[in-house]
Amino acid sequence: MVAQISLACIAASTVVFVVFAVATLRAARDSMKRICRTLDRVDQQLEELSSETMKLMQSTRQVTLDAQDKLNSLSPLFASIGRIGQSVQQVSDYVRQMSSAVAETVVQAGRTVQSRRQQIADAMEWAATGYELWKQWQARRAEKSREENP
């Protein structure tokens, strides 16, 4: 009888084990189905994302090529602007040199005038005296000429 009870206990425990094993396997199957559906959605989203990424990369490449072409076409303009800037700088340097030279000349002329002021005044006085003498000489000559040719 003990053997029969033991056998009945073994049979009952086997039935309980099988019931729990079936329940566990069903739960695992349901989980696997959910995982498969999730993976299918992820795969679909990855394909969409990959397609959009490729479009974006193509657009970016085209924009980059366009920008590069435009920059290449502007390169001569920037080179010309650089040359114009250099020319303006040269003209500015030349004007600055000329202005400095003119200023120096004016300063030197002023110094010369200051240092020779008395000589210039004397020369002006001599010129004025010479002019007066010349006028008197011309007047006498004209008077003499009238006396000879009445």
C-alpha positions as CSV (number, residue, x, y, z in Angstrom):
1,M,0.0,0.0,0.0
2,V,2.8,2.4,0.7
3,A,4.0,1.6,-2.8
4,Q,0.6,2.5,-4.2
5,I,0.5,5.8,-2.3
6,S,4.0,6.6,-3.4
7,L,3.0,5.8,-7.0
8,A,-0.1,8.0,-6.7
9,C,2.1,10.8,-5.3
10,I,4.6,10.5,-8.1
11,A,1.7,10.5,-10.7
12,A,0.1,13.6,-9.0
13,S,3.4,15.4,-8.9
14,T,4.1,14.5,-12.6
15,V,0.7,15.9,-13.5
16,V,1.3,19.1,-11.6
17,F,4.8,19.4,-13.2
18,V,3.3,18.9,-16.7
19,V,0.5,21.5,-16.0
20,F,3.1,24.1,-14.8
21,A,5.4,23.2,-17.7
22,V,2.6,23.7,-20.2
23,A,1.6,27.0,-18.6
24,T,5.3,28.1,-18.6
25,L,5.7,27.1,-22.3
26,R,2.5,28.9,-23.3
27,A,3.7,32.1,-21.5
28,A,7.1,31.7,-23.2
29,R,5.3,31.2,-26.6
30,D,3.2,34.4,-26.0
31,S,6.3,36.3,-25.0
32,M,8.1,35.1,-28.2
33,K,5.1,36.2,-30.3
34,R,5.2,39.7,-28.8
35,I,9.0,39.8,-29.3
36,C,8.6,38.8,-32.9
37,R,5.9,41.5,-33.5
38,T,8.1,44.1,-31.8
39,L,11.1,43.0,-33.9
40,D,9.0,43.3,-37.1
41,R,8.0,46.8,-36.1
42,V,11.6,47.7,-35.3
43,D,12.8,46.2,-38.6
44,Q,10.1,48.2,-40.5
45,Q,11.1,51.4,-38.7
46,L,14.8,50.8,-39.4
47,E,14.0,50.4,-43.1
48,E,12.0,53.7,-43.1
49,L,14.8,55.4,-41.1
50,S,17.4,54.0,-43.5
51,S,15.5,55.2,-46.5
52,E,15.1,58.7,-45.0
53,T,18.7,58.8,-44.0
54,M,19.8,57.9,-47.5
55,K,17.6,60.7,-48.9
56,L,19.0,63.1,-46.4
57,M,22.6,62.1,-47.2
58,Q,21.9,62.6,-50.9
59,S,20.4,66.0,-50.3
60,T,23.3,66.9,-48.1
61,R,25.8,65.8,-50.7
62,Q,24.0,67.8,-53.4
63,V,23.9,70.9,-51.2
64,T,27.6,70.5,-50.4
65,L,28.5,70.1,-54.1
66,D,26.3,73.1,-54.9
67,A,28.0,75.2,-52.2
68,Q,31.4,74.0,-53.4
69,D,30.6,75.0,-57.0
70,K,29.4,78.4,-55.8
71,L,32.5,78.9,-53.7
72,N,34.7,77.9,-56.6
73,S,32.9,80.4,-58.9
74,L,33.5,83.1,-56.2
75,S,37.2,82.4,-55.9
76,P,38.2,84.7,-58.7
77,L,36.0,87.4,-57.2
78,F,37.8,87.1,-53.9
79,A,41.1,87.1,-55.6
80,S,40.2,90.3,-57.4
81,I,39.0,91.9,-54.2
82,G,42.3,90.9,-52.6
83,R,44.2,92.6,-55.5
84,I,42.0,95.7,-55.2
85,G,42.7,95.8,-51.5
86,Q,46.5,95.6,-52.2
87,S,46.2,98.4,-54.8
88,V,44.2,100.6,-52.3
89,Q,46.9,99.9,-49.7
90,Q,49.6,100.9,-52.1
91,V,47.8,104.1,-53.1
92,S,47.2,104.8,-49.4
93,D,50.9,104.3,-48.7
94,Y,51.9,106.6,-51.6
95,V,49.4,109.3,-50.5
96,R,50.8,109.1,-46.9
97,Q,54.4,109.4,-48.2
98,M,53.4,112.3,-50.4
99,S,51.5,114.0,-47.6
100,S,54.5,113.5,-45.3
101,A,56.9,114.9,-48.0
102,V,54.6,118.0,-48.6
103,A,54.3,118.6,-44.9
104,E,58.1,118.3,-44.5
105,T,58.6,120.7,-47.4
106,V,56.2,123.2,-45.9
107,V,57.9,123.0,-42.6
108,Q,61.3,123.4,-44.2
109,A,60.1,126.4,-46.2
110,G,58.7,127.9,-43.0
111,R,62.0,127.4,-41.3
112,T,63.9,128.9,-44.3
113,V,61.5,131.9,-44.3
114,Q,62.0,132.4,-40.6
115,S,65.7,132.1,-40.8
116,R,66.0,134.4,-43.8
117,R,63.3,136.8,-42.9
118,Q,65.6,139.7,-42.7
119,Q,67.2,138.8,-46.0
120,I,63.8,138.6,-47.6
121,A,62.7,141.9,-46.1
122,D,65.9,143.5,-47.4
123,A,65.4,141.9,-50.9
124,M,61.8,143.2,-50.9
125,E,63.0,146.7,-49.9
126,W,65.6,146.6,-52.7
127,A,63.0,145.5,-55.2
128,A,60.7,148.3,-54.1
129,T,63.5,150.8,-54.4
130,G,64.6,149.4,-57.7
131,Y,61.0,149.7,-59.0
132,E,60.7,153.3,-57.8
133,L,64.0,154.1,-59.5
134,W,62.9,152.5,-62.7
135,K,59.6,154.5,-62.6
136,Q,61.5,157.7,-62.1
137,W,63.9,156.9,-64.8
138,Q,61.0,156.1,-67.2
139,A,59.3,159.4,-66.2
140,R,62.5,161.4,-66.9
141,R,63.0,159.6,-70.2
142,A,59.4,160.3,-71.2
143,E,59.9,164.0,-70.2
144,K,63.1,164.2,-72.1
145,S,61.5,162.7,-75.1
146,R,58.7,165.3,-75.0
147,E,61.2,168.1,-74.7
148,E,63.0,166.9,-77.8
149,N,59.9,166.2,-79.8
150,P,57.5,169.1,-79.1
